Every structure is written in structure tokens, then in C-alpha cells.
């Protein structure tokens, strides 16, 4: 199973995102915009996990999440990875309790590492919500100018989810995500 740990924004936040970003979605045809059921804030990418490791991982993640308070977050602005001139990912920024979110991500990452997981190539957690991806690098500077005006309402993250990625194939044309477990923040 290909797994990751994430915070899922509530529907009203996804509604805001959709209303603001929809008018820009045809600006660069090479951008593939994520559907709302694909939008999340990744805390930890765990990679491929077998059933045995999965069973060992669950109590570790549960303990890790239980130590952290609920978070007040908001989405605002936009940016690109790795750079605005060679973008492969277009994202919305995450604001609010960022330090607490970084600590939460460190805890879920540590839980995965204790089980020999976390093949993530990105050593530094940079809170964001992916909006769109592209196969080849794009210059998105002109598109980003109006997108930086986005400022969403704050919301409370009350839980953390262990998500499974179902890659294209076997009747699927795009990646689909499934929440396998969720744990409440205190």
C-alpha cells in the first residue's frame, strides 16, 4: 500500500478554493488541477507499506497524533515548487498554527521512521496544499500574480488521516485517495 499522513480541509474551505481558482484553470493548459477529493495537506509521505508494517505503524501514529492540539489553519496565497520559472507543482500556502503543524508533521514522520519508513526526498516540511501539477516544468510567474491575492477563512483541523494512494490503472484514470484511519487531535 502506498501511504501518507495528511490533514484534510473541510468542505467549506475546498469550496472557497474552487470558487477563487476556477477562473484561472484554463490559463496554462499543461497544468493538471487536482479535484477537491484529492486536495489535502501532506504531513508525512510513507511510501509503500506492507500489511505487517501497517499494523505496527497504526499505534505509533495514534500516539503521535494524540500528543498534539487542534490547529487553527487557513489557506492563502500561491506558489510553485521547485521554482516559479520551472514549476511542477502549484500550491496554496498554509497559515495559522504553522509551528504546531510543523511539530505535528515531525511527530508523524518520526513514527514512520521508527518503522523504517519515510522515503521522502524532501527533508524539510513546507506546509502547503497542492492545487495543480504538470509533467514538464512551466513558467508560472504570470499566473501566480493574481493567485497570490487568495485569502481563505480560518478553520480548525480536528483530526489527522492515514491516506492510501490508488495509482492510475485497474479502471482508474487518475490517482485516488482513500482515508484508512483517522485520529483526533486533542
N, C-alpha and C positions, 0 to 999 in steps of 0.2 A: 504494500500500500504506500502511496506517495502522500506524505502528511505534512501539515504545517499548523501552527498555532496562530489564532487571529482574534481580533476584536471586530464585531460586526456592527456597523452603524444601524440605527433604527430606520424604519421605512420613511419617516418624515425627512430625515437627513438625505436619504437617497433621492427623495422627491425634489428637494432643493437642488441637489447636484444636477439631476436630469433637466430641470427647468432652465438652469443657468447655462449648462454646457451644450444642450441640444442645438442651439443656433450655430454653433461653431463646428459641428461634427462633419460638415462637408468641405471645410476649408482645405484640409490636406487628405486626399483620398487614400493615401498609403497608411494612414492611422487606422488601426482597428480598435474601436471604442468598446470597452467592456460593458456587458449587460449589468443591470443592477444586481442580479443574483451572483455576480462574480466579484462585486466590489467589497473590499474588506481592508483592514489594517493588519498586515502580517507582523507578528511579533517574532516568530521563530520558524524557519524552514527546516524540517526534519529529514526530508528526502524519503527514500524507500525504507519502509519499516516492515519486518516480518511479524507474524501473529504473536510469536513468543515475546519479542521486544515490545510490541504494542501493549501486551498485558502488564509488563514490568513498568512501562512508561506511565500508564494511567495514574497510579497512586502518587508518583513523583510530581506529575503536573498538577494534580489536585492539591497537594500540599503547597506547591509553589504559588498557585493562584490564590489559595486561601489566606496567604500572608499579606495580600495587597488590598488597599481600599478601592472602592468605586472611584471612577475617574470622570471628571468633567472635561469634555473634549469639544473641539469644534474643527471644522474643515475650512480652510481659507487659502486663497492664492493658488498658484500653479507653478510647476517647474518641470524639469526634464532630467532624466538620467541617460547616459553619463554626463552629457553637456547639452546646452541648448542648440549648439550647431551640429551635433552628431547624436541627436536624441533617438533612443529606442523605447523609452518609457515616458509618458506624460502623466503627471501626478498632481493631486491636490495636497496641500500641506495640512498637517495635524497640529493643532494648538490647544492650549488649556493646560492640563496637568501633564505636560511633556516629561518633566523629570520623573514623575511617578510612572509614566508609561515606559520610559527607558528602563527603570528599575524592574518593572513587570517583565519586559522583554528579556532582561538579563536573567531573571529567575527561571523563565520558561526555557531559555537557551541552556542554562546550567542543568536543568532537569533532563533535557535531551542529551547533553554531553555526558552526564553520568551513565547513560545507557549506550554510549558510543555513537550517538547520532550527531546531527548538525553539520552537514557538509556545506553549509552556506559559504559562498565565496566572498561575501560582503561582511567584513569583520565589524563594521560599525553600524549600529541600528540607526536608521534615519526615518523617523515617523512620517508616513505618507500613505495615501490611498491611490492606487493606480487607476487612472482614468482610461488610458489607451496605450497600445503597443504598436510597434512597427517592425517589420522584418529587416529592413535596411535603415541605416542612420539617416535622419532627416534634420534639416534646419528648421526649428520650430519657433524661432525668435519672434517673428511677426504674429504668429498665432498666440504666443504667450502674453503679449502686451495686454490685450483685453481680458484674458483669463485671470490675470493677477488681481483683478477687481473683485473676484468671488470672495464672499464672506458669509459663511453659513452660521446658523444659530447653534448655540452650545447644546450639548446633550450629555447624559450620564451613561457611561459604559458600565454596565452592571455585571457582565459576565465575559468569560473567555472561552473560545471554542477550539476544539481539536478538529481540523478540517481534513478531508480526503480529496485529493485531486483525481478526477477521472479524465484522462487524456483523450484526445480525439481517437476514434476507432470504435469498433464494436457498435456501430449505429450512431455514434456521436460525431458531430462535425466540429464542435468546439470543446474547450475544456469546461468541465462541470465540477462544481464543488459541493461537497456533502458534509454537514456537521455531524460528526460521530459522537462527540461528547461535549458537554459544556459545564463550566464550573462558575459559581457566583463569586464575585469579588465581595469583600466584606464591607 
